[in-house]
Amino acid sequence: MTIAFLFPGQGSQSVGMGAELAANFSSARLVFDEVDSALGQKLSEIMFQGPLDTLTLTENAQPALMAVSLAVIRVLEKEKGFSLTGSAKFVAGHSLGEYSALAAAGAFSIADAALLLKLRGKSMQAAVPVGQGAMAALLGVGLDAGRALAAEAAQGEVCQVANDNEPTQIVISGAKTAIDRAGELAKKHGVRRFMPLNVSAPFHCAMMQPAADVMAEALGRIAIKVPAVPVVANVLASAISDPDEIRKRLVEQVTGTVRWRECIAYMAAQGVTFFCEAGSGKVLSGLAKRVAKDADAASIGTPADINAALAKLS
């Protein structure tokens, strides 16, 4: 069995995530304490108890999702004797999850990941005034149709593919007026269902350039080590390990397309047969099964999930 670990992105958050891990494992509690300390806030209380609207704020959701993912990895390593570096061929994360993947592989500390993601969330929210940007999911079409629809809807405004998630699920992002036009043009391009997304900003498009500039400065101040496991970069859909390359691609990722379908296909082509999603939710394990149809996938977010996954991994 050849294993890759996946780390979820925004949208996978839920009140109560990580609470069972904290109640059962000291190594998980240490992760949550480290994140709370780094941020100077009781983020763990928001994660465990809510309210949901506070947890869903971009600046909270991003470090919170990373914390749960890293708590899972620490439990596997410290209390279950599983070695990520000895067992995984690749790690990859969806959008903010790329920071979780890098922290899991030792490229930077959990504290640095928390601070970077807090800043990333704040800067992405501040990049575009509320109401001026939007995102929408296109169901039933692939990348080419998504690009064609975005190009026709743009009419001089920003409208581009933000996520290529799987063969029949594309997300577009940009100016609200352009996304509205895309909705009117969707059927013409074969879109089975056009779903406006309840997001606070138009992520992964050119309108996020102010946030990319903020992250370029912040990442320039952070020491990045060579990860112990190659990281499959969102914007490349191939593995990287060089610290300068990692820094560059994390900046590009803020405005660039998350090439998730290609990331999964790349890992499958490199021999991965089992995709293990570490953290809150089951979105990525579901996407993996739809892209790499011959591979197995599982999600690990609770103590029961950990025991079930270890039975497969051992």
C-alpha positions in Angstrom: 0.0 0.0 0.0 1.3 3.4 -1.0 -0.1 6.2 1.2 -0.7 10.0 0.7 -2.1 12.2 3.4 -4.6 14.9 2.5 -5.5 18.0 4.6 -8.9 19.8 4.2 -9.6 23.4 3.4 -12.2 26.0 4.3 -15.7 24.7 4.4 -14.9 21.6 6.4 -15.2 23.3 9.7 -17.9 22.4 12.2 -18.6 23.2 15.9 -17.2 20.4 18.0 -14.3 19.5 15.7 -11.3 18.2 17.6 -13.2 18.0 20.9 -13.1 14.2 21.1 -9.4 14.2 20.2 -8.7 16.7 23.0 -10.7 14.7 25.5 -8.9 11.4 24.7 -5.3 12.3 23.8 -2.8 14.5 25.5 -0.8 15.0 22.3 -4.0 16.5 20.7 -4.4 18.8 23.6 -0.9 20.0 23.3 -1.5 21.0 19.6 -4.6 23.0 20.5 -2.7 24.6 23.4 0.2 25.5 21.1 -2.2 27.1 18.6 -4.1 29.0 21.3 -0.8 30.3 22.7 0.6 31.3 19.3 -2.5 33.3 18.4 -3.2 34.7 21.9 -6.8 33.6 21.7 -8.8 30.6 22.9 -9.5 29.3 19.4 -10.0 25.8 20.8 -13.0 27.0 22.8 -14.6 28.4 19.5 -13.8 25.1 17.8 -15.3 22.9 20.5 -18.2 25.1 21.6 -18.9 27.6 18.8 -20.7 29.7 17.9 -20.6 28.6 14.2 -20.6 32.1 12.8 -17.4 32.9 14.8 -15.7 29.7 13.8 -16.6 30.3 10.2 -14.9 33.7 10.1 -12.0 33.1 7.6 -9.3 34.2 10.1 -10.6 31.6 12.6 -11.5 28.8 10.3 -8.1 28.6 8.6 -5.9 28.1 11.7 -8.7 26.0 13.4 -8.8 23.5 10.5 -5.0 23.2 10.6 -5.1 22.6 14.3 -7.4 19.6 14.0 -5.4 18.2 11.1 -2.2 18.4 13.1 -3.8 17.0 16.2 -4.7 13.9 14.2 -1.2 13.6 12.9 0.3 14.0 16.4 -2.0 11.4 17.9 -1.0 9.0 15.1 2.7 9.7 15.7 3.0 10.1 19.5 0.3 7.8 20.8 -0.2 5.2 18.0 3.4 4.7 16.8 2.6 5.6 13.2 5.3 7.5 11.3 4.1 10.0 8.7 7.6 10.4 7.3 8.2 6.7 7.2 4.9 5.8 5.7 3.6 8.5 3.4 4.9 9.1 -0.1 3.2 12.5 -0.4 1.3 15.1 1.6 -1.1 17.6 0.0 -3.7 20.1 1.3 -6.6 21.9 -0.3 -5.9 25.7 -0.2 -5.2 26.4 3.5 -4.7 22.7 3.9 -1.4 23.1 2.1 -0.1 24.8 5.2 -1.3 21.9 7.3 0.5 19.5 5.0 3.7 21.5 5.3 3.5 21.6 9.1 2.8 17.9 9.2 5.9 17.2 7.1 8.0 19.5 9.3 8.5 22.4 6.9 7.5 24.8 9.6 6.2 24.7 13.1 2.5 24.5 14.2 2.8 27.9 15.8 4.2 29.4 12.5 1.4 27.7 10.6 -1.2 29.1 12.9 0.1 32.7 12.7 0.4 32.5 8.9 -3.1 31.2 8.5 -4.5 33.8 10.8 -2.8 36.5 8.7 -3.9 34.7 5.5 -7.5 34.7 6.6 -7.5 38.4 7.7 -5.7 39.5 4.5 -8.0 37.5 2.2 -11.1 39.0 3.9 -9.7 42.5 3.7 -8.6 42.3 0.0 -12.1 42.8 -1.4 -14.9 44.8 0.2 -17.9 42.6 1.3 -20.4 42.2 -1.5 -18.0 43.0 -4.4 -16.8 39.5 -4.9 -18.5 36.1 -5.2 -17.9 32.4 -5.9 -20.0 29.7 -7.4 -19.8 25.9 -7.9 -20.4 24.5 -11.4 -21.7 20.9 -11.2 -21.7 18.5 -14.1 -18.8 20.1 -16.1 -15.0 19.9 -16.2 -12.2 22.4 -16.4 -12.5 23.3 -20.1 -16.2 24.2 -19.8 -15.5 26.1 -16.5 -12.8 28.2 -18.2 -15.0 28.9 -21.2 -17.9 30.0 -19.0 -15.6 32.2 -16.9 -14.1 33.8 -20.0 -17.5 34.7 -21.5 -18.9 36.0 -18.2 -15.9 38.2 -17.4 -16.6 41.1 -19.8 -13.5 43.0 -18.5 -14.0 42.0 -14.9 -12.3 39.2 -12.9 -13.9 35.8 -13.4 -11.7 32.7 -13.2 -11.6 29.1 -12.2 -10.7 29.0 -8.5 -10.9 25.2 -7.9 -10.7 22.2 -10.2 -11.9 19.7 -7.6 -12.9 16.7 -9.6 -14.0 15.8 -13.2 -17.5 17.2 -12.7 -17.0 20.0 -10.1 -15.5 23.4 -10.8 -15.6 26.5 -8.7 -15.3 30.0 -10.2 -14.4 33.2 -8.4 -14.4 36.9 -9.2 -16.4 40.1 -9.3 -20.0 39.5 -8.1 -21.5 41.0 -11.3 -19.3 38.6 -13.4 -20.3 35.6 -11.3 -24.0 36.7 -11.7 -23.5 36.7 -15.5 -22.0 33.3 -15.3 -25.1 32.0 -13.6 -27.2 33.3 -16.6 -24.8 31.7 -19.1 -24.4 28.4 -17.2 -26.9 26.3 -19.1 -25.4 27.3 -22.4 -22.1 25.8 -21.2 -23.6 22.6 -20.1 -23.6 23.3 -16.4 -26.1 20.9 -14.7 -26.3 23.0 -11.5 -25.0 26.5 -10.7 -24.5 27.0 -7.0 -23.6 30.4 -5.6 -21.4 29.8 -2.5 -21.9 31.4 0.9 -18.3 32.8 1.2 -17.1 36.1 2.5 -14.6 36.9 -0.3 -13.7 35.7 -3.9 -10.9 33.4 -3.0 -8.3 32.1 -5.5 -8.6 34.8 -8.1 -6.8 38.0 -9.2 -8.9 40.1 -6.8 -6.8 38.4 -3.9 -3.6 40.1 -5.0 -3.4 42.4 -2.0 -3.6 39.3 0.2 -0.8 37.6 -1.9 1.4 40.6 -1.3 0.8 40.4 2.5 1.6 36.7 2.4 4.8 37.2 0.4 6.1 39.5 3.1 5.1 37.2 5.9 6.5 34.0 4.3 9.7 35.9 3.7 10.2 36.2 7.4 9.4 32.5 8.2 12.1 29.8 8.3 11.0 27.0 6.0 12.7 23.6 6.2 12.9 20.9 3.6 9.7 18.8 4.3 10.3 15.2 5.4 7.7 14.2 2.8 7.3 15.8 -0.6 4.3 18.2 -0.8 2.1 18.3 -3.9 1.6 22.0 -4.5 -1.9 23.3 -5.4 -0.8 25.5 -8.2 1.6 23.0 -9.8 -0.1 19.6 -9.3 3.3 18.1 -8.7 5.6 17.5 -5.7 8.1 20.1 -4.4 10.5 20.1 -1.5 12.8 23.2 -1.9 12.0 25.8 0.7 12.2 28.8 -1.8 9.9 26.9 -4.2 7.5 26.3 -1.3 7.4 29.9 -0.4 6.9 31.0 -4.0 4.0 28.6 -4.6 2.2 29.5 -1.4 2.1 33.1 -2.5 0.9 32.1 -6.0 -1.8 29.9 -4.4 -3.6 33.0 -3.0 -4.6 34.2 -6.5 -4.1 30.9 -8.4 -6.3 27.9 -9.2 -6.4 25.0 -6.7 -5.6 22.2 -9.2 -7.0 19.5 -6.9 -8.1 17.0 -9.5 -4.7 17.1 -11.1 -3.0 16.8 -7.6 -4.9 13.6 -6.9 -4.3 12.2 -10.4 -0.6 13.0 -10.1 -0.3 11.1 -6.8 -2.3 8.1 -8.2 0.0 8.1 -11.2 3.0 8.0 -8.8 1.6 4.8 -7.3 -0.6 6.1 -4.4 -3.3 3.5 -3.6 -4.6 4.9 -0.3 -5.6 8.5 0.4 -5.9 9.4 4.1 -7.7 12.7 4.9 -6.5 14.0 8.3 -8.8 16.5 10.0 -12.3 17.8 10.0 -14.9 16.5 7.5 -14.8 14.0 4.6 -14.7 16.2 1.5 -11.2 15.3 0.3 -11.6 11.6 0.7 -14.8 11.8 -1.4 -13.1 13.8 -4.1 -10.1 11.4 -4.1 -12.4 8.4 -4.8 -14.0 10.3 -7.7 -10.6 11.1 -9.3 -8.6 8.0 -8.5 -11.3 5.4 -8.9 -9.0 2.4 -8.2 -7.6 3.9 -4.9 -9.0 3.6 -1.4 -9.6 6.6 0.8 -10.5 7.3 4.4 -11.0 10.3 6.6 -9.6 10.6 10.2 -11.1 13.2 12.5 -12.1 11.3 15.6 -10.7 8.6 17.9 -12.9 6.0 16.2 -11.6 7.1 12.8 -8.0 6.8 14.0 -8.5 3.2 15.1 -10.3 2.3 11.9 -7.6 3.9 9.7 -4.8 2.2 11.6 -6.4 -1.1 10.9 -6.0 -0.3 7.2 -2.6 1.3 7.5 -0.9 -1.4 9.5 
